Amino acid sequence: GHSLIAGRPVVGGGKTAFGFNPATNEQLEPAYSLITEEQLTTATSAAADAYPSFSTLDPETHAAFLEAIAENIEAIGEDLITRATQETGL
């Protein structure tokens, strides 16, 4: 996996973490690469820089942005459902 920092996919430069299936006590692949403190600083700075212009957008633009996020999540489809089921053990 990767993180999005300032709109770009970034492989974390920190430690590696794994999902865990509590129903089977199994570690899940693939690993997550965690971001470094420097990457976190970059991400929070980018968010702070974006806030002033984003906060003044009209409600329709905010709604379109949120709808685009929802569409991207829905496009993942069954893979997301499978992973969520594995990680929750439900």
PDB file of N, CA, C and O in Angstrom, chain B, residues numbered from 101:
ATOM      1  N   GLY B 101       0.809  -1.181   0.000  1.00  0.00           N
ATOM      2  CA  GLY B 101       0.000   0.000   0.000  1.00  0.00           C
ATOM      3  C   GLY B 101       0.858   1.253   0.000  1.00  0.00           C
ATOM      4  O   GLY B 101       2.084   1.199   0.097  1.00  0.00           O
ATOM      5  N   HIS B 102       0.185   2.358  -0.110  1.00  0.00           N
ATOM      6  CA  HIS B 102       0.875   3.640  -0.098  1.00  0.00           C
ATOM      7  C   HIS B 102       0.001   4.672   0.596  1.00  0.00           C
ATOM      8  O   HIS B 102      -1.188   4.450   0.829  1.00  0.00           O
ATOM      9  N   SER B 103       0.600   5.779   0.914  1.00  0.00           N
ATOM     10  CA  SER B 103      -0.115   6.913   1.487  1.00  0.00           C
ATOM     11  C   SER B 103      -0.250   7.979   0.410  1.00  0.00           C
ATOM     12  O   SER B 103       0.517   8.007  -0.552  1.00  0.00           O
ATOM     13  N   LEU B 104      -1.226   8.847   0.581  1.00  0.00           N
ATOM     14  CA  LEU B 104      -1.355  10.002  -0.306  1.00  0.00           C
ATOM     15  C   LEU B 104      -0.873  11.222   0.462  1.00  0.00           C
ATOM     16  O   LEU B 104      -1.427  11.581   1.501  1.00  0.00           O
ATOM     17  N   ILE B 105       0.156  11.845  -0.064  1.00  0.00           N
ATOM     18  CA  ILE B 105       0.692  13.052   0.549  1.00  0.00           C
ATOM     19  C   ILE B 105       0.701  14.134  -0.519  1.00  0.00           C
ATOM     20  O   ILE B 105       1.360  14.008  -1.551  1.00  0.00           O
ATOM     21  N   ALA B 106      -0.044  15.199  -0.250  1.00  0.00           N
ATOM     22  CA  ALA B 106      -0.176  16.313  -1.195  1.00  0.00           C
ATOM     23  C   ALA B 106      -0.661  15.818  -2.555  1.00  0.00           C
ATOM     24  O   ALA B 106      -0.207  16.289  -3.598  1.00  0.00           O
ATOM     25  N   GLY B 107      -1.593  14.857  -2.527  1.00  0.00           N
ATOM     26  CA  GLY B 107      -2.194  14.357  -3.758  1.00  0.00           C
ATOM     27  C   GLY B 107      -1.369  13.354  -4.530  1.00  0.00           C
ATOM     28  O   GLY B 107      -1.737  12.983  -5.645  1.00  0.00           O
ATOM     29  N   ARG B 108      -0.264  12.909  -3.967  1.00  0.00           N
ATOM     30  CA  ARG B 108       0.604  11.964  -4.681  1.00  0.00           C
ATOM     31  C   ARG B 108       0.752  10.677  -3.873  1.00  0.00           C
ATOM     32  O   ARG B 108       0.863  10.730  -2.648  1.00  0.00           O
ATOM     33  N   PRO B 109       0.756   9.518  -4.544  1.00  0.00           N
ATOM     34  CA  PRO B 109       1.015   8.274  -3.819  1.00  0.00           C
ATOM     35  C   PRO B 109       2.468   8.224  -3.363  1.00  0.00           C
ATOM     36  O   PRO B 109       3.383   8.497  -4.142  1.00  0.00           O
ATOM     37  N   VAL B 110       2.670   7.879  -2.110  1.00  0.00           N
ATOM     38  CA  VAL B 110       4.008   7.854  -1.516  1.00  0.00           C
ATOM     39  C   VAL B 110       4.171   6.556  -0.735  1.00  0.00           C
ATOM     40  O   VAL B 110       3.316   6.200   0.076  1.00  0.00           O
ATOM     41  N   VAL B 111       5.261   5.858  -0.981  1.00  0.00           N
ATOM     42  CA  VAL B 111       5.580   4.682  -0.178  1.00  0.00           C
ATOM     43  C   VAL B 111       6.186   5.176   1.126  1.00  0.00           C
ATOM     44  O   VAL B 111       7.130   5.966   1.121  1.00  0.00           O
ATOM     45  N   GLY B 112       5.647   4.713   2.227  1.00  0.00           N
ATOM     46  CA  GLY B 112       6.160   5.134   3.523  1.00  0.00           C
ATOM     47  C   GLY B 112       7.600   4.712   3.717  1.00  0.00           C
ATOM     48  O   GLY B 112       8.005   3.630   3.290  1.00  0.00           O
ATOM     49  N   GLY B 113       8.360   5.554   4.353  1.00  0.00           N
ATOM     50  CA  GLY B 113       9.763   5.264   4.601  1.00  0.00           C
ATOM     51  C   GLY B 113      10.027   4.754   6.009  1.00  0.00           C
ATOM     52  O   GLY B 113      11.177   4.617   6.426  1.00  0.00           O
ATOM     53  N   GLY B 114       8.946   4.473   6.740  1.00  0.00           N
ATOM     54  CA  GLY B 114       9.098   4.033   8.125  1.00  0.00           C
ATOM     55  C   GLY B 114       9.030   2.527   8.260  1.00  0.00           C
ATOM     56  O   GLY B 114       9.371   1.782   7.340  1.00  0.00           O
ATOM     57  N   LYS B 115       8.591   2.103   9.407  1.00  0.00           N
ATOM     58  CA  LYS B 115       8.475   0.681   9.708  1.00  0.00           C
ATOM     59  C   LYS B 115       7.387   0.041   8.851  1.00  0.00           C
ATOM     60  O   LYS B 115       6.636   0.723   8.154  1.00  0.00           O
ATOM     61  N   THR B 116       7.326  -1.280   8.923  1.00  0.00           N
ATOM     62  CA  THR B 116       6.310  -2.040   8.205  1.00  0.00           C
ATOM     63  C   THR B 116       5.306  -2.587   9.216  1.00  0.00           C
ATOM     64  O   THR B 116       5.684  -3.035  10.298  1.00  0.00           O
ATOM     65  N   ALA B 117       4.036  -2.546   8.860  1.00  0.00           N
ATOM     66  CA  ALA B 117       2.983  -3.091   9.713  1.00  0.00           C
ATOM     67  C   ALA B 117       2.104  -4.007   8.872  1.00  0.00           C
ATOM     68  O   ALA B 117       2.034  -3.872   7.650  1.00  0.00           O
ATOM     69  N   PHE B 118       1.444  -4.924   9.532  1.00  0.00           N
ATOM     70  CA  PHE B 118       0.562  -5.860   8.850  1.00  0.00           C
ATOM     71  C   PHE B 118      -0.827  -5.788   9.459  1.00  0.00           C
ATOM     72  O   PHE B 118      -0.991  -5.502  10.645  1.00  0.00           O
ATOM     73  N   GLY B 119      -1.827  -6.054   8.619  1.00  0.00           N
ATOM     74  CA  GLY B 119      -3.161  -6.262   9.130  1.00  0.00           C
ATOM     75  C   GLY B 119      -3.185  -7.595   9.865  1.00  0.00           C
ATOM     76  O   GLY B 119      -2.279  -8.414   9.713  1.00  0.00           O
ATOM     77  N   PHE B 120      -4.227  -7.804  10.660  1.00  0.00           N
ATOM     78  CA  PHE B 120      -4.322  -9.017  11.463  1.00  0.00           C
ATOM     79  C   PHE B 120      -5.762  -9.489  11.455  1.00  0.00           C
ATOM     80  O   PHE B 120      -6.681  -8.698  11.668  1.00  0.00           O
ATOM     81  N   ASN B 121      -5.963 -10.776  11.210  1.00  0.00           N
ATOM     82  CA  ASN B 121      -7.301 -11.355  11.222  1.00  0.00           C
ATOM     83  C   ASN B 121      -7.551 -11.937  12.611  1.00  0.00           C
ATOM     84  O   ASN B 121      -6.969 -12.965  12.956  1.00  0.00           O
ATOM     85  N   PRO B 122      -8.408 -11.299  13.415  1.00  0.00           N
ATOM     86  CA  PRO B 122      -8.632 -11.778  14.771  1.00  0.00           C
ATOM     87  C   PRO B 122      -9.385 -13.109  14.831  1.00  0.00           C
ATOM     88  O   PRO B 122      -9.336 -13.800  15.849  1.00  0.00           O
ATOM     89  N   ALA B 123     -10.072 -13.469  13.762  1.00  0.00           N
ATOM     90  CA  ALA B 123     -10.806 -14.737  13.748  1.00  0.00           C
ATOM     91  C   ALA B 123      -9.881 -15.928  13.543  1.00  0.00           C
ATOM     92  O   ALA B 123     -10.174 -17.031  14.005  1.00  0.00           O
ATOM     93  N   THR B 124      -8.758 -15.709  12.846  1.00  0.00           N
ATOM     94  CA  THR B 124      -7.848 -16.818  12.530  1.00  0.00           C
ATOM     95  C   THR B 124      -6.474 -16.657  13.175  1.00  0.00           C
ATOM     96  O   THR B 124      -5.634 -17.553  13.090  1.00  0.00           O
ATOM     97  N   ASN B 125      -6.248 -15.513  13.820  1.00  0.00           N
ATOM     98  CA  ASN B 125      -4.932 -15.186  14.395  1.00  0.00           C
ATOM     99  C   ASN B 125      -3.836 -15.162  13.341  1.00  0.00           C
ATOM    100  O   ASN B 125      -2.684 -15.478  13.637  1.00  0.00           O
ATOM    101  N   GLU B 126      -4.184 -14.790  12.119  1.00  0.00           N
ATOM    102  CA  GLU B 126      -3.205 -14.751  11.028  1.00  0.00           C
ATOM    103  C   GLU B 126      -2.847 -13.315  10.657  1.00  0.00           C
ATOM    104  O   GLU B 126      -3.689 -12.417  10.664  1.00  0.00           O
ATOM    105  N   GLN B 127      -1.578 -13.134  10.336  1.00  0.00           N
ATOM    106  CA  GLN B 127      -1.088 -11.871   9.789  1.00  0.00           C
ATOM    107  C   GLN B 127      -1.538 -11.791   8.341  1.00  0.00           C
ATOM    108  O   GLN B 127      -1.496 -12.787   7.620  1.00  0.00           O
ATOM    109  N   LEU B 128      -1.968 -10.611   7.911  1.00  0.00           N
ATOM    110  CA  LEU B 128      -2.465 -10.434   6.552  1.00  0.00           C
ATOM    111  C   LEU B 128      -1.429  -9.745   5.674  1.00  0.00           C
ATOM    112  O   LEU B 128      -0.718  -8.846   6.124  1.00  0.00           O
ATOM    113  N   GLU B 129      -1.354 -10.161   4.459  1.00  0.00           N
ATOM    114  CA  GLU B 129      -0.520  -9.525   3.439  1.00  0.00           C
ATOM    115  C   GLU B 129      -1.431  -8.665   2.564  1.00  0.00           C
ATOM    116  O   GLU B 129      -2.623  -8.959   2.478  1.00  0.00           O
ATOM    117  N   PRO B 130      -0.939  -7.651   1.934  1.00  0.00           N
ATOM    118  CA  PRO B 130       0.438  -7.175   1.939  1.00  0.00           C
ATOM    119  C   PRO B 130       0.707  -6.327   3.179  1.00  0.00           C
ATOM    120  O   PRO B 130      -0.212  -5.954   3.908  1.00  0.00           O
ATOM    121  N   ALA B 131       1.956  -6.039   3.395  1.00  0.00           N
ATOM    122  CA  ALA B 131       2.372  -5.185   4.503  1.00  0.00           C
ATOM    123  C   ALA B 131       2.029  -3.732   4.190  1.00  0.00           C
ATOM    124  O   ALA B 131       1.925  -3.337   3.029  1.00  0.00           O
ATOM    125  N   TYR B 132       1.860  -2.966   5.228  1.00  0.00           N
ATOM    126  CA  TYR B 132       1.698  -1.521   5.107  1.00  0.00           C
ATOM    127  C   TYR B 132       3.041  -0.876   5.422  1.00  0.00           C
ATOM    128  O   TYR B 132       3.680  -1.219   6.417  1.00  0.00           O
ATOM    129  N   SER B 133       3.464   0.045   4.590  1.00  0.00           N
ATOM    130  CA  SER B 133       4.682   0.796   4.903  1.00  0.00           C
ATOM    131  C   SER B 133       4.247   2.088   5.587  1.00  0.00           C
ATOM    132  O   SER B 133       3.556   2.918   4.996  1.00  0.00           O
ATOM    133  N   LEU B 134       4.656   2.243   6.820  1.00  0.00           N
ATOM    134  CA  LEU B 134       4.265   3.402   7.608  1.00  0.00           C
ATOM    135  C   LEU B 134       5.111   4.611   7.229  1.00  0.00           C
ATOM    136  O   LEU B 134       6.271   4.478   6.838  1.00  0.00           O
ATOM    137  N   ILE B 135       4.516   5.785   7.349  1.00  0.00           N
ATOM    138  CA  ILE B 135       5.258   6.992   6.988  1.00  0.00           C
ATOM    139  C   ILE B 135       6.197   7.405   8.118  1.00  0.00           C
ATOM    140  O   ILE B 135       6.011   7.038   9.278  1.00  0.00           O
ATOM    141  N   THR B 136       7.190   8.164   7.746  1.00  0.00           N
ATOM    142  CA  THR B 136       8.155   8.689   8.711  1.00  0.00           C
ATOM    143  C   THR B 136       7.619   9.987   9.310  1.00  0.00           C
ATOM    144  O   THR B 136       6.621  10.534   8.840  1.00  0.00           O
ATOM    145  N   GLU B 137       8.278  10.460  10.327  1.00  0.00           N
ATOM    146  CA  GLU B 137       7.895  11.737  10.927  1.00  0.00           C
ATOM    147  C   GLU B 137       8.035  12.868   9.907  1.00  0.00           C
ATOM    148  O   GLU B 137       7.214  13.785   9.880  1.00  0.00           O
ATOM    149  N   GLU B 138       9.062  12.804   9.076  1.00  0.00           N
ATOM    150  CA  GLU B 138       9.248  13.822   8.030  1.00  0.00           C
ATOM    151  C   GLU B 138       8.092  13.777   7.025  1.00  0.00           C
ATOM    152  O   GLU B 138       7.590  14.822   6.611  1.00  0.00           O
ATOM    153  N   GLN B 139       7.673  12.581   6.636  1.00  0.00           N
ATOM    154  CA  GLN B 139       6.549  12.457   5.710  1.00  0.00           C
ATOM    155  C   GLN B 139       5.261  12.963   6.360  1.00  0.00           C
ATOM    156  O   GLN B 139       4.427  13.576   5.692  1.00  0.00           O
ATOM    157  N   LEU B 140       5.098  12.712   7.647  1.00  0.00           N
ATOM    158  CA  LEU B 140       3.933  13.219   8.370  1.00  0.00           C
ATOM    159  C   LEU B 140       3.932  14.741   8.389  1.00  0.00           C
ATOM    160  O   LEU B 140       2.889  15.366   8.197  1.00  0.00           O
ATOM    161  N   THR B 141       5.080  15.327   8.616  1.00  0.00           N
ATOM    162  CA  THR B 141       5.201  16.786   8.603  1.00  0.00           C
ATOM    163  C   THR B 141       4.855  17.341   7.222  1.00  0.00           C
ATOM    164  O   THR B 141       4.165  18.354   7.110  1.00  0.00           O
ATOM    165  N   THR B 142       5.333  16.681   6.182  1.00  0.00           N
ATOM    166  CA  THR B 142       5.013  17.101   4.812  1.00  0.00           C
ATOM    167  C   THR B 142       3.509  17.028   4.570  1.00  0.00           C
ATOM    168  O   THR B 142       2.923  17.944   3.991  1.00  0.00           O
ATOM    169  N   ALA B 143       2.883  15.935   5.014  1.00  0.00           N
ATOM    170  CA  ALA B 143       1.444  15.748   4.806  1.00  0.00           C
ATOM    171  C   ALA B 143       0.631  16.790   5.562  1.00  0.00           C
ATOM    172  O   ALA B 143      -0.300  17.372   5.006  1.00  0.00           O
ATOM    173  N   THR B 144       0.973  17.032   6.822  1.00  0.00           N
ATOM    174  CA  THR B 144       0.203  18.005   7.593  1.00  0.00           C
ATOM    175  C   THR B 144       0.422  19.429   7.086  1.00  0.00           C
ATOM    176  O   THR B 144      -0.494  20.250   7.127  1.00  0.00           O
ATOM    177  N   SER B 145       1.614  19.721   6.616  1.00  0.00           N
ATOM    178  CA  SER B 145       1.875  21.045   6.030  1.00  0.00           C
ATOM    179  C   SER B 145       1.073  21.237   4.749  1.00  0.00           C
ATOM    180  O   SER B 145       0.513  22.308   4.514  1.00  0.00           O
ATOM    181  N   ALA B 146       1.020  20.193   3.923  1.00  0.00           N
ATOM    182  CA  ALA B 146       0.245  20.272   2.680  1.00  0.00           C
ATOM    183  C   ALA B 146      -1.237  20.458   2.984  1.00  0.00           C
ATOM    184  O   ALA B 146      -1.922  21.221   2.303  1.00  0.00           O
ATOM    185  N   ALA B 147      -1.730  19.763   4.004  1.00  0.00           N
ATOM    186  CA  ALA B 147      -3.138  19.912   4.388  1.00  0.00           C
ATOM    187  C   ALA B 147      -3.414  21.327   4.889  1.00  0.00           C
ATOM    188  O   ALA B 147      -4.429  21.927   4.537  1.00  0.00           O
ATOM    189  N   ALA B 148      -2.523  21.847   5.697  1.00  0.00           N
ATOM    190  CA  ALA B 148      -2.690  23.214   6.203  1.00  0.00           C
ATOM    191  C   ALA B 148      -2.649  24.232   5.068  1.00  0.00           C
ATOM    192  O   ALA B 148      -3.398  25.209   5.077  1.00  0.00           O
ATOM    193  N   ASP B 149      -1.774  24.004   4.091  1.00  0.00           N
ATOM    194  CA  ASP B 149      -1.682  24.909   2.941  1.00  0.00           C
ATOM    195  C   ASP B 149      -2.948  24.861   2.090  1.00  0.00           C
ATOM    196  O   ASP B 149      -3.365  25.878   1.536  1.00  0.00           O
ATOM    197  N   ALA B 150      -3.559  23.675   1.987  1.00  0.00           N
ATOM    198  CA  ALA B 150      -4.746  23.513   1.143  1.00  0.00           C
ATOM    199  C   ALA B 150      -6.012  24.042   1.813  1.00  0.00           C
ATOM    200  O   ALA B 150      -6.963  24.423   1.130  1.00  0.00           O
ATOM    201  N   TYR B 151      -6.029  24.067   3.126  1.00  0.00           N
ATOM    202  CA  TYR B 151      -7.251  24.415   3.841  1.00  0.00           C
ATOM    203  C   TYR B 151      -7.833  25.778   3.477  1.00  0.00           C
ATOM    204  O   TYR B 151      -9.036  25.853   3.225  1.00  0.00           O
ATOM    205  N   PRO B 152      -7.062  26.848   3.434  1.00  0.00           N
ATOM    206  CA  PRO B 152      -7.678  28.149   3.153  1.00  0.00           C
ATOM    207  C   PRO B 152      -8.470  28.180   1.841  1.00  0.00           C
ATOM    208  O   PRO B 152      -9.582  28.707   1.806  1.00  0.00           O
ATOM    209  N   SER B 153      -7.918  27.629   0.784  1.00  0.00           N
ATOM    210  CA  SER B 153      -8.654  27.670  -0.485  1.00  0.00           C
ATOM    211  C   SER B 153      -9.806  26.672  -0.489  1.00  0.00           C
ATOM    212  O   SER B 153     -10.874  26.963  -1.026  1.00  0.00           O
ATOM    213  N   PHE B 154      -9.600  25.502   0.103  1.00  0.00           N
ATOM    214  CA  PHE B 154     -10.670  24.501   0.123  1.00  0.00           C
ATOM    215  C   PHE B 154     -11.843  24.971   0.976  1.00  0.00           C
ATOM    216  O   PHE B 154     -12.999  24.727   0.629  1.00  0.00           O
ATOM    217  N   SER B 155     -11.559  25.635   2.073  1.00  0.00           N
ATOM    218  CA  SER B 155     -12.624  26.042   2.995  1.00  0.00           C
ATOM    219  C   SER B 155     -13.534  27.111   2.410  1.00  0.00           C
ATOM    220  O   SER B 155     -14.643  27.309   2.906  1.00  0.00           O
ATOM    221  N   THR B 156     -13.093  27.801   1.370  1.00  0.00           N
ATOM    222  CA  THR B 156     -13.919  28.854   0.774  1.00  0.00           C
ATOM    223  C   THR B 156     -14.707  28.377  -0.440  1.00  0.00           C
ATOM    224  O   THR B 156     -15.444  29.156  -1.046  1.00  0.00           O
ATOM    225  N   LEU B 157     -14.559  27.109  -0.799  1.00  0.00           N
ATOM    226  CA  LEU B 157     -15.301  26.586  -1.948  1.00  0.00           C
ATOM    227  C   LEU B 157     -16.779  26.483  -1.617  1.00  0.00           C
ATOM    228  O   LEU B 157     -17.156  26.344  -0.454  1.00  0.00           O
ATOM    229  N   ASP B 158     -17.605  26.551  -2.634  1.00  0.00           N
ATOM    230  CA  ASP B 158     -19.041  26.467  -2.446  1.00  0.00           C
ATOM    231  C   ASP B 158     -19.450  25.036  -2.067  1.00  0.00           C
ATOM    232  O   ASP B 158     -18.711  24.087  -2.328  1.00  0.00           O
ATOM    233  N   PRO B 159     -20.622  24.888  -1.456  1.00  0.00           N
ATOM    234  CA  PRO B 159     -21.078  23.566  -1.017  1.00  0.00           C
ATOM    235  C   PRO B 159     -21.166  22.538  -2.147  1.00  0.00           C
ATOM    236  O   PRO B 159     -20.918  21.353  -1.923  1.00  0.00           O
ATOM    237  N   GLU B 160     -21.511  22.974  -3.343  1.00  0.00           N
ATOM    238  CA  GLU B 160     -21.609  22.044  -4.469  1.00  0.00           C
ATOM    239  C   GLU B 160     -20.249  21.432  -4.800  1.00  0.00           C
ATOM    240  O   GLU B 160     -20.158  20.247  -5.119  1.00  0.00           O
ATOM    241  N   THR B 161     -19.202  22.237  -4.725  1.00  0.00           N
ATOM    242  CA  THR B 161     -17.855  21.735  -5.000  1.00  0.00           C
ATOM    243  C   THR B 161     -17.412  20.778  -3.902  1.00  0.00           C
ATOM    244  O   THR B 161     -16.795  19.751  -4.183  1.00  0.00           O
ATOM    245  N   HIS B 162     -17.726  21.110  -2.649  1.00  0.00           N
ATOM    246  CA  HIS B 162     -17.428  20.186  -1.544  1.00  0.00           C
ATOM    247  C   HIS B 162     -18.151  18.863  -1.768  1.00  0.00           C
ATOM    248  O   HIS B 162     -17.566  17.792  -1.605  1.00  0.00           O
ATOM    249  N   ALA B 163     -19.418  18.943  -2.140  1.00  0.00           N
ATOM    250  CA  ALA B 163     -20.201  17.729  -2.367  1.00  0.00           C
ATOM    251  C   ALA B 163     -19.615  16.901  -3.501  1.00  0.00           C
ATOM    252  O   ALA B 163     -19.531  15.677  -3.397  1.00  0.00           O
ATOM    253  N   ALA B 164     -19.213  17.552  -4.574  1.00  0.00           N
ATOM    254  CA  ALA B 164     -18.619  16.830  -5.706  1.00  0.00           C
ATOM    255  C   ALA B 164     -17.321  16.141  -5.287  1.00  0.00           C
ATOM    256  O   ALA B 164     -17.038  15.024  -5.720  1.00  0.00           O
ATOM    257  N   PHE B 165     -16.545  16.802  -4.454  1.00  0.00           N
ATOM    258  CA  PHE B 165     -15.300  16.220  -3.946  1.00  0.00           C
ATOM    259  C   PHE B 165     -15.594  14.966  -3.121  1.00  0.00           C
ATOM    260  O   PHE B 165     -14.956  13.931  -3.310  1.00  0.00           O
ATOM    261  N   LEU B 166     -16.553  15.063  -2.215  1.00  0.00           N
ATOM    262  CA  LEU B 166     -16.912  13.909  -1.385  1.00  0.00           C
ATOM    263  C   LEU B 166     -17.512  12.783  -2.219  1.00  0.00           C
ATOM    264  O   LEU B 166     -17.268  11.609  -1.941  1.00  0.00           O
ATOM    265  N   GLU B 167     -18.288  13.127  -3.232  1.00  0.00           N
ATOM    266  CA  GLU B 167     -18.844  12.103  -4.120  1.00  0.00           C
ATOM    267  C   GLU B 167     -17.739  11.391  -4.895  1.00  0.00           C
ATOM    268  O   GLU B 167     -17.813  10.180  -5.107  1.00  0.00           O
ATOM    269  N   ALA B 168     -16.729  12.122  -5.313  1.00  0.00           N
ATOM    270  CA  ALA B 168     -15.600  11.502  -6.018  1.00  0.00           C
ATOM    271  C   ALA B 168     -14.858  10.534  -5.100  1.00  0.00           C
ATOM    272  O   ALA B 168     -14.437   9.460  -5.532  1.00  0.00           O
ATOM    273  N   ILE B 169     -14.699  10.915  -3.836  1.00  0.00           N
ATOM    274  CA  ILE B 169     -14.069  10.007  -2.873  1.00  0.00           C
ATOM    275  C   ILE B 169     -14.909   8.743  -2.735  1.00  0.00           C
ATOM    276  O   ILE B 169     -14.376   7.634  -2.765  1.00  0.00           O
ATOM    277  N   ALA B 170     -16.215   8.907  -2.585  1.00  0.00           N
ATOM    278  CA  ALA B 170     -17.107   7.752  -2.446  1.00  0.00           C
ATOM    279  C   ALA B 170     -17.040   6.849  -3.671  1.00  0.00           C
ATOM    280  O   ALA B 170     -17.021   5.625  -3.538  1.00  0.00           O
ATOM    281  N   GLU B 171     -17.003   7.432  -4.845  1.00  0.00           N
ATOM    282  CA  GLU B 171     -16.916   6.635  -6.074  1.00  0.00           C
ATOM    283  C   GLU B 171     -15.618   5.835  -6.128  1.00  0.00           C
ATOM    284  O   GLU B 171     -15.612   4.682  -6.558  1.00  0.00           O
ATOM    285  N   ASN B 172     -14.523   6.446  -5.694  1.00  0.00           N
ATOM    286  CA  ASN B 172     -13.246   5.727  -5.670  1.00  0.00           C
ATOM    287  C   ASN B 172     -13.278   4.569  -4.682  1.00  0.00           C
ATOM    288  O   ASN B 172     -12.752   3.493  -4.965  1.00  0.00           O
ATOM    289  N   ILE B 173     -13.891   4.785  -3.530  1.00  0.00           N
ATOM    290  CA  ILE B 173     -14.010   3.701  -2.547  1.00  0.00           C
ATOM    291  C   ILE B 173     -14.884   2.586  -3.108  1.00  0.00           C
ATOM    292  O   ILE B 173     -14.528   1.411  -3.011  1.00  0.00           O
ATOM    293  N   GLU B 174     -16.017   2.943  -3.689  1.00  0.00           N
ATOM    294  CA  GLU B 174     -16.916   1.941  -4.263  1.00  0.00           C
ATOM    295  C   GLU B 174     -16.258   1.176  -5.401  1.00  0.00           C
ATOM    296  O   GLU B 174     -16.555  -0.001  -5.605  1.00  0.00           O
ATOM    297  N   ALA B 175     -15.373   1.823  -6.141  1.00  0.00           N
ATOM    298  CA  ALA B 175     -14.703   1.169  -7.268  1.00  0.00           C
ATOM    299  C   ALA B 175     -13.789   0.038  -6.807  1.00  0.00           C
ATOM    300  O   ALA B 175     -13.499  -0.879  -7.575  1.00  0.00           O
ATOM    301  N   ILE B 176     -13.339   0.100  -5.566  1.00  0.00           N
ATOM    302  CA  ILE B 176     -12.508  -0.981  -5.037  1.00  0.00           C
ATOM    303  C   ILE B 176     -13.332  -2.260  -4.933  1.00  0.00           C
ATOM    304  O   ILE B 176     -12.809  -3.358  -5.125  1.00  0.00           O
ATOM    305  N   GLY B 177     -14.605  -2.118  -4.633  1.00  0.00           N
ATOM    306  CA  GLY B 177     -15.551  -3.226  -4.666  1.00  0.00           C
ATOM    307  C   GLY B 177     -15.270  -4.351  -3.685  1.00  0.00           C
ATOM    308  O   GLY B 177     -14.977  -4.122  -2.511  1.00  0.00           O
ATOM    309  N   GLU B 178     -15.366  -5.571  -4.197  1.00  0.00           N
ATOM    310  CA  GLU B 178     -15.250  -6.775  -3.374  1.00  0.00           C
ATOM    311  C   GLU B 178     -13.921  -6.872  -2.643  1.00  0.00           C
ATOM    312  O   GLU B 178     -13.868  -7.410  -1.537  1.00  0.00           O
ATOM    313  N   ASP B 179     -12.857  -6.367  -3.232  1.00  0.00           N
ATOM    314  CA  ASP B 179     -11.554  -6.425  -2.556  1.00  0.00           C
ATOM    315  C   ASP B 179     -11.597  -5.703  -1.211  1.00  0.00           C
ATOM    316  O   ASP B 179     -11.031  -6.177  -0.226  1.00  0.00           O
ATOM    317  N   LEU B 180     -12.269  -4.561  -1.176  1.00  0.00           N
ATOM    318  CA  LEU B 180     -12.377  -3.804   0.068  1.00  0.00           C
ATOM    319  C   LEU B 180     -13.240  -4.552   1.078  1.00  0.00           C
ATOM    320  O   LEU B 180     -12.905  -4.615   2.260  1.00  0.00           O
ATOM    321  N   ILE B 181     -14.335  -5.108   0.618  1.00  0.00           N
ATOM    322  CA  ILE B 181     -15.219  -5.864   1.507  1.00  0.00           C
ATOM    323  C   ILE B 181     -14.493  -7.071   2.084  1.00  0.00           C
ATOM    324  O   ILE B 181     -14.593  -7.351   3.279  1.00  0.00           O
ATOM    325  N   THR B 182     -13.766  -7.782   1.238  1.00  0.00           N
ATOM    326  CA  THR B 182     -13.006  -8.946   1.697  1.00  0.00           C
ATOM    327  C   THR B 182     -11.979  -8.544   2.741  1.00  0.00           C
ATOM    328  O   THR B 182     -11.871  -9.187   3.785  1.00  0.00           O
ATOM    329  N   ARG B 183     -11.233  -7.497   2.474  1.00  0.00           N
ATOM    330  CA  ARG B 183     -10.193  -7.061   3.406  1.00  0.00           C
ATOM    331  C   ARG B 183     -10.803  -6.598   4.727  1.00  0.00           C
ATOM    332  O   ARG B 183     -10.293  -6.938   5.794  1.00  0.00           O
ATOM    333  N   ALA B 184     -11.877  -5.835   4.667  1.00  0.00           N
ATOM    334  CA  ALA B 184     -12.522  -5.364   5.894  1.00  0.00           C
ATOM    335  C   ALA B 184     -13.024  -6.542   6.723  1.00  0.00           C
ATOM    336  O   ALA B 184     -12.914  -6.534   7.949  1.00  0.00           O
ATOM    337  N   THR B 185     -13.567  -7.543   6.063  1.00  0.00           N
ATOM    338  CA  THR B 185     -14.026  -8.744   6.759  1.00  0.00           C
ATOM    339  C   THR B 185     -12.855  -9.460   7.419  1.00  0.00           C
ATOM    340  O   THR B 185     -12.958  -9.905   8.563  1.00  0.00           O
ATOM    341  N   GLN B 186     -11.746  -9.572   6.702  1.00  0.00           N
ATOM    342  CA  GLN B 186     -10.565 -10.223   7.275  1.00  0.00           C
ATOM    343  C   GLN B 186     -10.042  -9.457   8.487  1.00  0.00           C
ATOM    344  O   GLN B 186      -9.723 -10.060   9.512  1.00  0.00           O
ATOM    345  N   GLU B 187      -9.953  -8.146   8.377  1.00  0.00           N
ATOM    346  CA  GLU B 187      -9.354  -7.353   9.449  1.00  0.00           C
ATOM    347  C   GLU B 187     -10.243  -7.239  10.681  1.00  0.00           C
ATOM    348  O   GLU B 187      -9.747  -6.979  11.778  1.00  0.00           O
ATOM    349  N   THR B 188     -11.543  -7.430  10.516  1.00  0.00           N
ATOM    350  CA  THR B 188     -12.443  -7.341  11.667  1.00  0.00           C
ATOM    351  C   THR B 188     -12.803  -8.710  12.219  1.00  0.00           C
ATOM    352  O   THR B 188     -13.285  -8.822  13.347  1.00  0.00           O
ATOM    353  N   GLY B 189     -12.571  -9.752  11.428  1.00  0.00           N
ATOM    354  CA  GLY B 189     -12.925 -11.092  11.870  1.00  0.00           C
ATOM    355  C   GLY B 189     -14.421 -11.346  11.875  1.00  0.00           C
ATOM    356  O   GLY B 189     -14.882 -12.316  12.475  1.00  0.00           O
ATOM    357  N   LEU B 190     -15.178 -10.495  11.220  1.00  0.00           N
ATOM    358  CA  LEU B 190     -16.638 -10.666  11.181  1.00  0.00           C
ATOM    359  C   LEU B 190     -17.074 -11.529  10.022  1.00  0.00           C
ATOM    360  O   LEU B 190     -18.268 -11.770   9.847  1.00  0.00           O
TER     361      LEU B 190
END
